[in-house]
Amino acid sequence: MKPLTFWNKIGYGAGALTENNVQNVVNIMLPLIMFNYMGVSPILLGYVFAIARLWDTVTDPLMGYLSDRTRSRFGKRKPYILVGAVMSAFSFWLIWMFPEGKSQMWYFWYLTATCLLFYTSTTLFCVPYISMGYELSMDYNERTRVMGYRSFFVNCGAFILPWMYWFTERSWFDTPLQGMRCLSVISGVIFILFALGPLLLTPTVSSRKEDMERRGERERYERIGVMDIFTAFRVRPFLILVVVLALSVFGLFLVLSFGLNLLIYYGCGGDKEFASRLAGIGGLVSAGSCIAAIPVVNFVSKKLGKSRALMLFLLLGALGNLSILVLITPAMPYLSVLQPILGAVGISAMWMLISAMVSDSCDYDELYNHRRREGIFGAIISWTCKLGYVLCSIGGGYFLVWSGFELELGGGQQPGTFWNMRLMMSCIPAAGLVLAACTLYFYPLSRERMLEIRDALEKRKTKDERE
């Protein structure tokens, strides 16, 4: 396999802006618009997300399986990436085209239907895109560098997300819903433009049978069957990474779905304009910190190895969550923009290192099971991320209710309500990150072990070619 060029890495990384935004934008904006403006119950919204994610348990693994088995001169991944990006843009616009003045259950069913279409579309894009990254390089350290480019564009997307709520609150629009409809069109264009990166700039490797036979790859993909979706969980390093990812997403992203309400009504006393501006600044600080952390994560992973480096950065993320108790305060609202810094380091490490470690798990799978399941592994990783985001949305809704928060009271909540919100938003996510770091202790693939696995695979390939 030829070394990747700078533009190959840029092209693959660009798709991450689309991936990040389609995975997060609905989780962030739907509760804000539907709860704060339309008055729909956060618990009902949680069930909308839960139904969509149950659907993902079917579509994500199926997409991974189909992607691994696709035979095309454009490769296994690119046809799906193109269709998925276009469909995601259309279905995201459709979510916001509901009429006003309907009942809560009417909105529940409308949002359920449109979100099912949207998340099916994102599956078409995200699963093949994620899987593509696992097969771009066979080098232990270059895999981390590739995921560094992906992390860069993920965080470019993170510059955009916090300002979406601010955009919908502008006086240019009669209502936040009108602003959201305008924003959905702009977002759709962005989805498609950045999806062109992996389509046009990454190497195109034909997956037609005759071409795979010539490269000696056909057998390891022809072996893949439907049951391999389930047996993927028997690959021990991969299973550990799935658990770590689920805990990390919950620990790092719960703040996004729950934290803005705390900032609006506690930190800013109900001033949505001021809060939206602080959230935007905080988002810039977070995204900038994530980008600044990329070379640091790359350096530390070279010194300590991927698993130990990730363990360290997740623990720093836990400290970032605990800092909420101090940094979100009505006495000094601007302190809230500093809170995301430590969490941002954990986010950068999560995107870079877990993805690179999944690539290593694909090598492990090939050595011991004689097949490569990048598509299936990518599907499970994608679904785990989505599940984590939904748990954050559902958890955020329940935490609002359990804390005693009442929307009509605004900044004048009952005594103890804001303390309950701060405690839940800091300690529960921090516990998730600590558990994720502890789970990494059992991850078996060190740098030395991966060199042994690559050597064994190369010897096997040479032996097969001679025979």
C-alpha positions in Angstrom: 0.0 0.0 0.0 1.4 3.4 -1.0 2.1 6.0 1.6 -0.8 8.6 1.9 -0.2 12.1 0.5 -1.1 15.3 2.3 -4.1 15.7 0.0 -5.3 12.2 0.7 -5.4 12.9 4.4 -7.0 16.3 3.9 -9.6 14.7 1.6 -10.5 12.0 4.1 -10.5 14.5 7.0 -12.9 16.9 5.3 -15.6 14.3 5.4 -15.5 14.4 9.2 -17.0 17.9 9.2 -20.1 16.4 7.6 -20.0 13.3 9.8 -19.7 15.3 13.0 -22.5 17.8 12.1 -25.0 15.2 10.9 -24.4 13.2 14.1 -24.8 16.1 16.4 -26.9 18.9 15.0 -30.3 17.3 15.5 -29.3 16.1 19.1 -28.4 19.7 19.9 -31.0 21.8 18.1 -34.1 19.7 18.3 -34.4 19.9 22.1 -33.6 23.7 22.0 -36.2 24.5 19.4 -38.9 22.0 20.3 -38.6 22.4 24.1 -37.7 26.1 24.5 -39.8 27.5 21.7 -42.5 24.9 20.9 -42.9 23.6 24.5 -42.7 19.9 23.6 -41.9 17.7 26.6 -38.2 16.8 26.8 -39.1 13.3 27.7 -41.2 12.9 24.5 -38.2 14.2 22.6 -36.0 11.6 24.3 -38.3 8.9 23.0 -38.1 10.3 19.5 -34.3 9.9 19.7 -34.6 6.4 21.3 -36.8 5.1 18.5 -34.4 6.5 15.9 -31.5 4.7 17.6 -33.4 1.4 17.9 -33.8 1.7 14.1 -30.1 2.3 13.9 -29.4 -1.1 15.5 -30.8 -2.6 12.3 -29.6 -0.1 9.6 -26.0 0.5 10.9 -24.8 -3.2 10.9 -26.7 -3.9 7.7 -24.9 -0.9 6.1 -21.6 -2.2 7.3 -22.2 -5.6 5.9 -23.4 -4.3 2.6 -20.4 -1.9 2.4 -17.9 -4.7 3.0 -19.6 -6.8 0.3 -20.1 -4.1 -2.3 -18.3 -4.7 -5.6 -17.8 -1.5 -7.7 -15.0 0.1 -9.7 -15.5 3.1 -7.4 -14.7 1.0 -4.3 -16.8 -0.3 -1.4 -17.4 3.0 0.3 -17.7 6.0 -2.1 -21.1 5.3 -3.8 -22.8 5.2 -0.4 -21.0 8.3 0.9 -22.3 10.3 -2.1 -25.9 9.2 -1.7 -25.9 9.5 2.1 -24.6 13.1 2.0 -27.4 14.2 -0.4 -30.1 12.4 1.5 -28.9 13.8 4.8 -29.1 17.3 3.5 -32.7 16.8 2.3 -34.0 15.0 5.3 -32.5 17.5 7.7 -34.4 20.3 6.0 -37.6 18.2 6.2 -37.4 17.8 10.0 -38.1 21.5 10.5 -41.0 21.9 8.0 -43.8 21.1 10.5 -46.8 23.5 11.0 -47.2 25.3 14.2 -50.2 24.9 16.6 -50.4 21.1 16.7 -50.6 18.9 19.7 -47.5 17.4 21.5 -48.4 13.9 20.2 -48.7 15.2 16.6 -45.2 16.6 16.9 -44.0 13.4 18.4 -45.1 11.3 15.4 -43.9 13.9 12.8 -40.5 14.1 14.4 -40.3 10.4 14.7 -41.0 9.9 11.0 -38.6 12.6 9.8 -35.8 11.6 12.2 -36.0 8.0 11.1 -35.5 9.2 7.5 -32.7 11.5 8.6 -30.8 8.9 10.6 -31.2 6.3 7.9 -29.5 8.9 5.5 -26.7 9.6 8.0 -26.1 5.8 8.3 -25.6 5.7 4.5 -22.9 8.4 4.9 -21.3 7.8 8.2 -20.8 4.0 8.2 -18.9 3.8 4.9 -17.0 7.0 5.7 -15.8 5.8 9.1 -14.9 2.4 7.6 -12.9 4.1 4.8 -10.5 5.5 7.5 -9.7 2.1 8.9 -8.3 0.8 5.5 -6.4 3.9 4.3 -3.1 2.9 6.0 -1.4 -0.2 7.6 1.2 1.8 9.5 0.7 2.0 13.3 1.7 5.6 13.7 0.3 6.9 10.4 -3.2 5.6 11.4 -3.0 8.1 14.3 -1.9 10.9 12.0 -4.8 10.2 9.6 -7.2 10.4 12.5 -5.6 13.6 13.5 -6.7 15.1 10.2 -10.2 13.8 10.8 -10.1 15.3 14.3 -9.1 18.7 12.9 -12.2 18.8 10.6 -14.5 17.4 13.4 -13.5 20.4 15.4 -13.9 22.8 12.5 -17.5 21.5 12.6 -17.5 22.1 16.3 -16.9 25.8 15.6 -20.2 25.9 13.7 -22.5 23.9 16.1 -22.5 26.2 19.1 -23.4 29.2 17.0 -26.5 27.5 15.5 -28.7 28.4 18.5 -27.3 32.0 18.4 -28.2 32.2 14.6 -31.8 31.1 15.2 -32.3 33.8 17.9 -31.3 36.7 15.5 -33.8 39.5 15.0 -33.6 38.8 11.2 -36.2 36.1 11.8 -39.7 36.4 13.1 -39.3 33.2 15.2 -36.5 30.8 16.2 -38.2 28.2 14.0 -37.9 30.4 11.0 -34.3 30.8 11.7 -33.9 27.0 12.1 -35.5 26.5 8.7 -33.0 28.9 7.1 -30.2 27.2 8.9 -31.2 23.8 7.7 -30.7 24.9 4.1 -27.3 26.3 4.8 -26.3 23.1 6.8 -27.4 20.9 3.9 -25.1 22.7 1.5 -22.2 22.2 4.0 -23.0 18.5 4.3 -22.7 18.0 0.6 -19.6 20.2 0.0 -17.4 18.6 2.7 -18.5 15.1 1.6 -16.7 15.8 -1.7 -13.4 15.5 0.1 -13.3 11.7 0.7 -15.1 11.2 -2.7 -12.5 13.1 -4.8 -9.2 13.2 -2.9 -8.8 9.8 -1.3 -7.5 6.8 -3.3 -10.1 4.9 -5.2 -9.5 1.2 -4.9 -11.8 -1.0 -7.1 -13.7 -3.7 -5.2 -14.7 -5.6 -8.4 -14.0 -9.3 -8.0 -11.3 -9.5 -10.7 -9.4 -6.6 -9.2 -9.6 -8.0 -5.7 -8.4 -11.4 -6.9 -5.4 -9.7 -8.6 -4.5 -8.0 -5.3 -5.0 -11.2 -3.3 -7.8 -9.6 -1.2 -11.0 -11.4 -2.4 -11.0 -14.3 0.1 -10.8 -12.2 3.3 -13.9 -10.3 2.2 -15.8 -13.1 0.6 -15.7 -14.9 3.9 -17.9 -12.2 5.5 -21.5 -13.3 6.2 -24.4 -11.8 8.1 -23.4 -13.6 11.3 -20.1 -11.7 11.3 -22.1 -8.7 12.4 -22.7 -10.5 15.7 -19.4 -12.3 16.0 -17.5 -9.0 15.8 -18.2 -8.6 19.5 -16.0 -11.7 20.1 -13.0 -9.7 18.9 -11.8 -8.7 22.4 -9.8 -5.5 21.6 -12.7 -4.2 19.5 -15.3 -5.0 22.2 -13.2 -3.1 24.8 -13.1 -0.1 22.4 -16.9 -0.1 22.0 -17.3 0.0 25.8 -14.8 2.8 26.1 -16.4 4.8 23.3 -19.9 4.5 24.7 -18.7 5.7 28.2 -16.6 8.5 26.6 -19.4 9.9 24.4 -21.7 9.9 27.4 -19.1 11.6 29.5 -18.0 14.2 27.0 -21.3 15.1 25.2 -23.9 15.1 28.0 -22.8 18.7 28.7 -23.9 19.7 25.2 -27.5 18.6 25.6 -27.9 19.6 29.2 -25.5 22.4 29.7 -27.1 25.1 27.6 -30.2 25.2 29.8 -28.0 25.6 32.9 -26.1 28.4 31.3 -29.3 30.2 30.1 -31.3 30.0 33.3 -28.6 29.9 36.0 -25.4 31.5 34.6 -27.3 34.2 32.6 -30.5 34.5 34.6 -32.7 33.6 31.7 -31.1 36.0 29.2 -31.1 33.8 26.0 -29.4 36.4 23.9 -26.4 36.7 26.4 -26.4 32.9 26.9 -26.3 32.2 23.2 -23.4 34.5 22.8 -21.5 32.9 25.7 -22.3 29.4 24.2 -20.9 30.5 20.9 -17.7 31.8 22.5 -17.4 28.6 24.6 -17.8 26.6 21.4 -14.9 28.5 19.8 -12.8 27.9 22.8 -13.6 24.2 22.8 -13.0 23.7 19.1 -9.8 25.8 19.3 -8.6 23.7 22.3 -9.4 20.5 20.4 -7.4 21.6 17.4 -4.5 22.7 19.6 -4.6 19.3 21.3 -4.1 17.3 18.1 -0.3 17.5 18.0 -0.2 17.0 21.7 -2.3 13.8 21.5 -0.1 12.6 18.6 3.1 13.2 20.5 1.9 11.6 23.8 0.5 8.6 21.9 4.0 8.0 20.3 5.6 8.1 23.7 3.1 6.2 25.8 1.2 4.2 23.2 -2.4 4.8 22.1 -4.2 3.1 25.0 -2.2 4.8 27.8 -2.4 8.2 26.1 -6.2 7.9 25.8 -6.5 6.9 29.4 -4.6 10.0 30.5 -6.7 12.4 28.3 -10.0 10.9 29.4 -9.1 11.6 33.0 -8.3 15.2 32.1 -11.8 15.3 30.5 -13.3 14.1 33.8 -11.6 17.0 35.6 -13.1 19.4 32.9 -16.6 18.1 33.8 -16.0 18.6 37.5 -15.0 22.2 36.8 -18.6 23.0 36.0 -19.3 23.3 39.7 -17.0 26.3 39.8 -17.0 27.8 36.3 -20.7 28.2 35.6 -21.8 30.9 38.1 -24.1 33.9 37.8 -21.5 35.9 39.7 -19.0 35.7 36.7 -20.9 34.3 33.6 -17.9 34.7 31.3 -16.0 32.0 33.3 -18.2 29.4 31.5 -16.2 29.9 28.3 -13.2 28.3 30.1 -15.0 25.1 31.1 -14.7 23.3 27.8 -10.9 23.4 27.6 -10.1 20.2 29.5 -13.1 18.4 28.0 -11.8 19.4 24.6 -8.6 17.5 25.1 -10.6 14.4 25.9 -12.7 14.9 22.8 -9.7 15.2 20.5 -8.1 12.1 22.0 -11.3 10.1 21.7 -11.7 10.9 18.0 -8.1 10.3 17.1 -7.1 7.4 19.2 -10.2 5.2 19.4 -10.4 5.3 15.6 -6.7 4.5 15.1 -7.1 1.6 17.7 -10.1 0.2 15.7 -7.8 0.0 12.7 -5.4 -2.0 14.8 -8.3 -4.3 15.8 -9.0 -4.9 12.1 -5.5 -6.3 11.8 -6.1 -8.4 14.9 -9.3 -9.7 13.4 -7.6 -10.6 10.1 -4.8 -12.5 11.8 -7.0 -14.6 14.0 -10.3 -14.8 12.0 -9.0 -14.5 8.4 -11.2 -11.7 7.4 -11.3 -7.9 7.5 -14.6 -6.3 8.7 -13.9 -2.6 8.4 -17.5 -2.0 7.4 -19.0 -4.0 10.2 -16.6 -2.5 12.7 -17.3 1.0 11.4 -21.1 0.4 11.7 -20.8 -0.7 15.3 -18.6 2.3 16.1 -21.1 4.6 14.3 -24.0 3.2 16.1 -22.2 3.3 19.5 -21.6 7.1 18.9 -25.2 7.6 18.0 -26.4 5.6 21.0 -24.2 7.7 23.2 -25.6 11.0 21.8 -29.1 9.7 22.3 -28.4 8.7 25.9 -27.1 12.2 26.4 -30.3 13.7 25.0 -32.5 11.3 27.0 -30.4 11.8 30.1 -30.5 15.6 29.6 -34.3 15.5 29.5 -34.7 13.3 32.6 -32.1 15.3 34.5 -34.1 18.5 33.8 -37.2 16.9 35.2 -35.4 15.2 38.2 -33.6 18.4 39.1 -37.0 20.1 39.5 -36.5 22.5 36.6 -39.7 24.3 35.4 -39.4 26.2 32.1 -42.1 28.8 33.0 -40.1 29.9 36.1 -37.1 30.9 33.9 -34.2 32.0 36.0 -36.3 32.0 39.2 -36.3 28.3 39.9 -37.1 26.7 43.3 -34.2 26.6 45.8 -31.8 23.7 45.1 -32.8 23.2 41.5 -29.7 24.8 40.0 -27.5 22.9 42.5 -29.1 19.7 41.4 -28.5 20.5 37.7 -24.8 21.4 38.3 -24.2 18.3 40.4 -25.8 16.0 37.8 -24.1 17.7 34.8 -20.6 17.4 36.4 -20.4 14.3 38.5 -22.3 11.8 36.3 -20.3 12.5 33.0 -17.1 12.5 35.0 -17.9 9.1 36.4 -18.4 7.8 32.8 -15.0 9.1 31.8 -13.3 7.5 34.8 -14.9 4.2 34.0 -13.8 4.5 30.3 -10.2 5.1 31.4 -10.3 2.1 33.8 -11.6 -0.1 31.0 -8.6 0.7 28.8 -6.4 -1.1 31.3 -7.6 -4.3 29.7 -6.8 -3.3 26.1 -4.2 -5.8 24.8 -2.8 -4.2 21.6 0.4 -2.3 22.4 2.8 -0.9 19.7 5.0 -3.9 20.1 2.1 -6.3 19.7 0.9 -4.5 16.6 4.3 -4.8 15.0 4.2 -8.6 15.6 0.7 -8.8 14.1 1.7 -6.8 11.0 4.8 -9.0 10.5 2.7 -12.2 10.8 0.2 -10.9 8.3 2.9 -9.9 5.8 4.5 -13.4 6.1 1.1 -15.0 5.6 0.5 -12.9 2.5 3.9 -13.8 1.0 3.3 -17.5 1.7 -0.2 -17.3 0.0 1.3 -15.6 -3.1 3.9 -18.3 -3.5 1.3 -21.0 -3.3 
